[in-house]
């Protein structure tokens, strides 16, 4: 039972990070109908930026994370600005453009930080909490709490603010949103910035749990993409549920199948998607007209 609970805690911790990545994918998709294939690379840049400001600049970890979010949000705005002329003209080129930006970010990371990567010390000095013989890492609790807070703030922004309402309207129908005076381009830019910020937060949080390196974005991007598909692409509740489900699946597969864990994880994922292609909270395709 203790092993089961330890694995459960690990799954929820990584699942919270996957949920952040999935929400970043989903907010861009629901607003523009576009899958941002540079998203995983933005996660990696966020991890590098946060670890650099934390370790080299000696900023408090929380401040380093905020700065990393600001840096990657700017990257998101740059990507959207380059893609904007192609919107409603050549959707395939937009997809290729995101792939290209991902490659540029990965190459840039190698130039700036090198190809070897580095470990990030935990920002939490206190040891694990012992509850009935179950050791719960304090940093895991921090990751879950921060991810939950970020999710709550995003929900409040989308549901309670004018900017959020404008993004929701643009997501439902671009033409109708434009007709009532909503600046669709601005909503798209905000979606990219928020998506990149969520990616940076995910990268910042997972840095102390993994080895930060230029290729980490590929793995995290694929798992976040899979989590978004599992929950239903474009659905924010689906991204949360999909992220947690994928984290638990990943954790239990690693505990039981070891070197075959990735294979088992994605086989189960493929089976679920075959049974329910639209995901748990699948939504209708975004209207980009």
C-alpha positions, 0 to 999 in steps of 0.5 A, a space after each residue: 500500500 505504501 508503494 502504491 501511495 508513493 507512486 500515486 503522489 509521484 503521478 499527481 506531481 508530474 500530472 500537475 506539470 503535464 496539465 500545465 503543458 496541456 493547458 498551454 496547448 489547449 488555450 492556443 488551439 481553442 482560440 486559433 484552431 492551431 496546434 503550436 508544435 513549438 510548445 515543448 521547446 518553450 517549456 524547455 526555454 522556461 526551464 533553462 530561464 528559471 534555472 539560470 535566474 535562480 542559480 546564476 543570478 541568485 534570485 529567489 526561486 519564485 522570482 526566477 519563475 516569474 521572470 522566466 514566465 515573462 521571457 517566454 510570454 514575450 517569445 509567445 508574442 513573437 511567434 504569434 506576430 510572425 504567424 499572424 500574416 498567414 492566418 486564414 490564408 495558409 494553415 499548413 504554413 502556420 503549422 510548419 512555422 511552429 515546428 520551425 520556431 521549435 527547432 530555432 529555440 532548441 538550437 538557441 538553447 544549445 548555443 546559449 547553455 550548451 548541449 550537456 544540460 544541468 541539474 537544478 537544486 530543490 528550492 525547498 530546504 525542508 525534507 519529506 513529510 512523513 504521514 503514516 509511513 508515507 514520505 511526501 516530498 515537500 517540493 511535490 506539494 509545492 508543485 501541486 499547489 502552484 499548478 492548482 493556483 495557476 489553474 484557478 487564476 487562469 479560470 478566473 481570467 477567462 471567466 471574469 475579465 473582459 479580456 478573457 471573455 474576448 478570448 472566449 468569444 474569438 474561440 467560438 467564432 472569429 467573424 462574430 467576434 470581429 463583428 462585435 468589435 473584438 480584436 481577434 489578433 490581440 486575442 490570438 496574441 494573448 493566447 500565445 503569451 498565456 500558453 507560453 507562460 504556462 509552458 514556462 511555469 511547467 518547465 520551471 517546476 519540473 526543472 528540480 525534478 529532472 535534468 534540464 537539457 535542450 532535448 527535454 522539451 521534446 519529451 514534455 511536449 509530447 506528453 503534454 500533447 498526449 494529455 491534451 488529446 486525452 482530455 479533449 483538445 481545446 478543453 481546459 477541464 480536459 487538459 487538467 484531467 488529461 494531465 493528471 491521468 497521464 501523470 498517473 499512468 506514466 508513474 504506475 507504468 514506470 513503477 511496474 514496467 521500468 524500461 518499458 514504461 514509456 511503451 506501456 504508457 503510450 500503448 494505453 494512451 493509444 487504446 483510450 484515444 481509439 475508444 474515445 477519439 475526441 477525448 474525455 471532454 472533447 469539444 467541437 472543432 474551433 471555427 476559424 472562419 
